[in-house]
Amino acid sequence: MQNYAAVKDSDHEKRIFGRRITVSIVIVAFIFLALAARYAELQLLNYQTFVTQSENNRVHVQALAPNRGLIFDNNGRLLAANQPSYNLVVVKERVDNLEQVLLDLQQLFDIDVKSIAKFKRRLVRRAPYQAVPLKFKLTEDEISRFAVNRYRLAGIEIKAQLVRHYPQGENFTHVLGYVGRINAADQAIISSLEKNKSDYAATDYIGKLGLERFYETALHGQVGSQQVETNAHGKVLRVLGQTKPQPGVDLHLYLDADLQRKITTLMGDRRGSVVVIDPSTGGILAMVSTPSYDPNPFVTGISTVNYAKLKDSIDLPLFNRSLQGQYPPGSTIKPIIGLAGLHYQVITAHSTVPDPGWYQLPNDDRFYRDWKREGHGHKVNLHDSIAQSCDVFFYDLAYQLGVDKIHDFSRLFGLGIRSGIDSTSERSGLLPSRQWKKAKKREPWFPGETLNIGIGQGYMLTTPVQLAVATATI
């Protein structure tokens, strides 16, 4: 009988199978132990950490913007108000395809490319789930259009907001200034204020010019907050707690709205400035710079075209002549020069000077002319020289005083320095001296230049506010 070799070695296969079972059990046991260790870490060691994270996923703190303080004139007339505005806002986290939605909104609400670009810059600075404005001051027609299309605009909302409004229009622009939307450049201003950056978390606007900027800290108010519960899409389910915002401080000014409007009307289209001060209080009753402009379009963003018209106008409506215009004071300086002569006892009230219509310095062939060619008479005293604006009298007085005494005495009336008015843009004018010319021009001072100063010409420059303060001081 023939013997055949076995095809299968059953014992060998059993040994291999047994080893595999053992290895598998070890691997499964290791995985189980690893999972158990991780579970223990999550449930025992880091339980509180993950509970807090879970809470944060559904509980958010929202900043609440304060109402900006109002501004009134001396009779309680409203100069700067807050009025309701309905804005189109976007919550990015609730929008599936932001770029497509923006394209749809552009067509639906006629939003230009520049507005989209500004929106995207605001989007970068926003907090999570914060509504970012895309279009301001919606009309009733636009609100109706949104209502019809709302079903396909997830994450897009209409939000009511109080927006600054200036009921007096252009009459007070160069005094009040205006507020505007916060941009990247404003962040430096915010960081320099007494309030910290978090106070502006819910605020879209900040004072840009005038009193709105100078009193930004007081007008802004104190931000509030509320803790809300939201669903996975960021929709608020309920308010868990709230700290109410504190409104800004109201400003009550010395300004008189009726007087301001009357002066503006009288100025018409002429370029110039009028400043009225109550000498008993030092309060400014009116400060007009013409031409002016309506500040309201600047609040939510003036168009590039309209801004260019203002900026390029030869009448310079954006220029605040009252605070920033620096002009030779001319004959308005003569009463101060006269008082300087009395103060330094260079003249008396009865001193006289012959006025043939010209004046000459000793050892100088040059003639310094009076505005009146034939002169003001054989003998002119201080009273008559001021009443008739006699140049020759003040040529002679300035020569006797010298530039240093004129400089020091004029400084007592606020010339050459800022008046301290509530503004961040006031200029200081120029009250020249020997030291000033040596430092700026690297030249000596000449006697003829002193004569020019005596009639408010030459290097001397003043602002309308400075002259008003000096006159009120007299």
Residue, then its C-alpha position, 0 to 999 in steps of 0.5 A: m500500500q502506497n503512503y502519501a504525505a499529508v497536505k495540511d499540518s493541523d497542529h501547526e495551523k492551530r499554533i499559528f491561529g492561537r498566536r494570532i488570537t493572543v496578539s489580537i487580544v493584546i491589541v484590543a486590550f491596549i486600545f481599550l485601556a487607551l480609550a479608558a485612559r482618555y475617557a478618564e482624562l476627559q471626565l475626571l481631570n479636564y471635566q471643568t475645562f470642557v464644560t466651560q468650553s461647551e458653555n462658551n459655545r452656546v453662551h456669548v457676551q454681547a456689547l451694548a452701545p450707549n446713547r451718545g450725549l446730546i448738544f444744546d445751545n444756551n437756550g436749550r435748542l438741540l444742535a446735535a441729536n440722535q435719530p433712529s436709522y435702519n441699517l442692513v447688517v451681516v452676521k458672517e457666521r450665519v452666511d453660507n456663501l458670503e461672496q455670493v450673498l454680497l453679489d445678490l445684495q449689490q443688485l438688490f440694494d444698489i450697493d457700489v463696489k467701494s461700499i463693499a470694500k469698506f464693509k470687508r474692512r469692517l468685517v476684519r475688525r468685528a467680534p464673532y457673531q457681531a452684526v456688521p453694517l453693510k448699508f446705512k439708512l435704508t428707505e421704506d422701499e428698501i426695507s420692503r424689498f428686504a422683507v420680500n427676499r428675506y427667505r433667501l438671505a440667511g444671516i442678513e438682518i435689518k437692525a435699528q440704530l441711533v445715528r447722529h443728526y445735526p438739525q441745524g445743518e451747515n450753520f454749526t459745522h465748524v463748531l460742532g464738527y461731526v461723528g463718522r464711522i470708526n476706521a483703521a486710523d481711528q484706532a490710534i485715537i481710541s487707544s489714546l482716550e481715557k476709555n479703553k478699546s473695549d468701550y467701543a466694541a459696540t460702537d460704529y461711530i467716533g467724533k471726527l472734528g470739532l466739539e464732537r471730537f474734543y468731548e468724545t470721552a464725555l459724549h460717548g458714554q459707557v458701554g453695557s453688555q448682555q449675556v445671551e444663549t444662542n443656538a448653533h447658528g448664532k441666533v439668540l434664544r434668550v438673554l441670561g443677564q444684562t448690564k445697561p449702558q450709561p448714556g453720554v453727557d449732554l453738552h450745554l454751550y454758550l452758543d446762541a443758535d439764532l445769532q449763529r444763523k443770523i450771522t451765517t445769513l448775513m455772510g452769504d456766499r462771502r469767504g470769512s469768519v465772525v466770532v462773537i464773545d461775551p466779555s463778562t463770561g468769555g463764552i463764545l456766542a457765535m463762531v461762523s466760518t463761511p462757506s460751510y457744508d452740511p455735516n450729515p452726509f459725513v456721519t454714515g459716509i459721504s460719497t467720493v464724488n461729493y467729497a471731492k467737490l468740497k475738497d476741490s472747491i476754491d472757496l475751501p468750505l472744509f477749512n475752518r477760518s475761525l480757528q485755522g485761518q492765520y491772517p495779518p491783523g492789520s489795524t485791529i492791532k492798533p489798540i493793543i499797540g496804543l496800550a503798550g505805549l501807555h504801559y511802558q510810558v513811551i507815550t501819554a494819552h495826550s502825546t501827539v505825532p505830526d502826520p503828513g502822510w508818511y514816516q521816515l526812520p532816522n538815517d533812512d531814505r525810505f518812506y513808510r506811507d499812511w493809508k491816507r495820502e495827505g495824512h491826518g493832520h499836523k498833530v494826531n493824538l492816541h484817541d484820534s489815531i485809533a479813531q482814524s486808523c492813523d498809520v504814521f502815529f503807530y509807525d512812530l509808536a512801534y519804533q519807540l517801543g521796539v519789537d521785543k516790548i510789542h511781542d511781550f505785551s501782545r502775548l498778554f492779550g493771547l496773541g501768538i498762542r492758542s486761545g484754549i478754546d474747546s478744539t483740537s485743531e486751533r492754530s497759534g498764529l505768529l507773534p514775531s520777535r528777534q529770537w524767532k527771526k534769528a531761529k527761523k530766518r537766520e537773519p537779524w531784525f530790522p527797524g522797518e520790520t518793527l514799523n510793519i508790526g505796529i500796523g499789524q502787517g509784516y510777519m504777524l499772523t492771528t486767527p479770528v478767535q485770537l482777535a476776538v479774545a484780545t478785543a474782549t480782553i480790552 
